[in-house]
Amino acid sequence: MKTEIDWRDKQGEPISLNKYRELMNDNTYRVIGLTGGKIRVSTVWLGISHGQNDKGAPLIFETMVFGGPDNGECVRYATEKEAVRGHLLRRKRAYKSTMKVKGEP
């Protein structure tokens, strides 16, 4: 059974494999947000639909958390605006988790 890959640009529009390769090699296009430190938060454009949200839009952005209490958390989004918002939220949570006083819940 052949499965077709659904390549999309940041606006969710279908693109060719060649265009996908071109955009994937452009870090300024691909990387939405990258936060370093003890806990890393990475948000990127995937360019390949990884399912659909509840409105049927392709999920083409992803935020991942590396380290801290949310280590391994992965959230996917349909729009760049949602991805930026999600990145900022996870970055804020990561920062708060590093600021906790010893013995605090």
C-alpha positions as CSV (number, residue, x, y, z in Angstrom):
1,M,0.0,0.0,0.0
2,K,1.5,3.4,-1.1
3,T,1.2,6.3,1.3
4,E,1.5,9.8,-0.1
5,I,3.4,12.3,1.8
6,D,1.6,15.7,2.3
7,W,4.3,18.4,2.1
8,R,3.1,21.9,3.2
9,D,4.6,25.3,3.4
10,K,4.2,27.5,6.6
11,Q,0.8,28.7,5.4
12,G,-0.4,25.1,5.0
13,E,-0.4,25.2,1.2
14,P,0.7,22.0,-0.6
15,I,4.2,22.2,-2.0
16,S,6.4,19.9,-4.1
17,L,9.2,17.7,-2.7
18,N,11.8,20.0,-4.3
19,K,10.3,23.0,-2.6
20,Y,10.1,21.1,0.7
21,R,13.8,20.3,0.4
22,E,14.7,23.9,-0.4
23,L,12.7,25.2,2.6
24,M,14.0,22.5,5.0
25,N,17.6,23.6,4.3
26,D,16.7,27.2,5.3
27,N,17.1,27.4,9.1
28,T,15.6,30.9,9.1
29,Y,12.4,29.4,7.6
30,R,12.4,26.1,9.5
31,V,13.2,27.2,13.1
32,I,10.4,29.1,14.8
33,G,12.0,29.3,18.2
34,L,14.9,27.7,20.1
35,T,15.5,28.3,23.8
36,G,18.6,27.0,25.5
37,G,19.7,26.6,29.0
38,K,19.1,23.7,31.4
39,I,15.8,23.1,29.7
40,R,15.7,23.4,25.9
41,V,12.5,24.2,24.0
42,S,12.5,23.8,20.3
43,T,9.7,24.8,17.9
44,V,10.1,24.1,14.2
45,W,8.2,23.9,10.9
46,L,8.0,20.2,10.0
47,G,6.8,20.7,6.4
48,I,5.0,17.3,6.4
49,S,1.5,17.0,7.8
50,H,1.5,14.9,11.0
51,G,-2.3,14.5,11.2
52,Q,-5.0,17.1,11.5
53,N,-6.4,19.3,14.2
54,D,-10.1,19.3,15.1
55,K,-10.8,21.7,12.2
56,G,-9.1,19.4,9.7
57,A,-6.0,21.6,9.2
58,P,-2.7,19.8,8.8
59,L,-0.3,19.7,11.8
60,I,3.0,21.1,10.3
61,F,4.7,22.7,13.3
62,E,6.1,21.0,16.4
63,T,7.3,22.1,19.9
64,M,9.5,19.7,21.9
65,V,10.8,20.1,25.4
66,F,14.2,18.6,26.4
67,G,14.9,18.4,30.1
68,G,13.1,19.5,33.2
69,P,9.7,18.2,34.4
70,D,8.2,18.4,30.9
71,N,11.0,16.5,29.2
72,G,9.8,14.8,26.1
73,E,6.7,16.8,25.8
74,C,5.7,17.2,22.1
75,V,2.9,19.4,20.8
76,R,2.0,19.9,17.2
77,Y,0.2,22.9,15.6
78,A,-1.5,23.8,12.3
79,T,-0.4,27.5,12.2
80,E,2.8,29.4,12.8
81,K,0.8,31.7,15.2
82,E,-0.2,28.7,17.3
83,A,3.4,27.4,17.2
84,V,4.8,30.7,18.4
85,R,2.2,30.9,21.2
86,G,3.0,27.3,22.2
87,H,6.7,27.9,22.2
88,L,6.4,30.9,24.5
89,L,4.1,29.0,26.9
90,R,6.5,26.1,27.2
91,R,9.5,28.4,27.5
92,K,7.8,30.2,30.4
93,R,7.0,26.9,32.1
94,A,10.6,25.8,31.6
95,Y,11.9,29.0,33.1
96,K,9.5,28.8,36.1
97,S,10.6,25.2,36.8
98,T,14.2,26.3,37.0
99,M,13.4,29.1,39.4
100,K,11.6,27.0,42.1
101,V,13.1,27.2,45.6
102,K,14.4,23.9,47.0
103,G,11.6,22.1,48.8
104,E,8.8,23.9,46.9
105,P,6.2,21.7,45.2
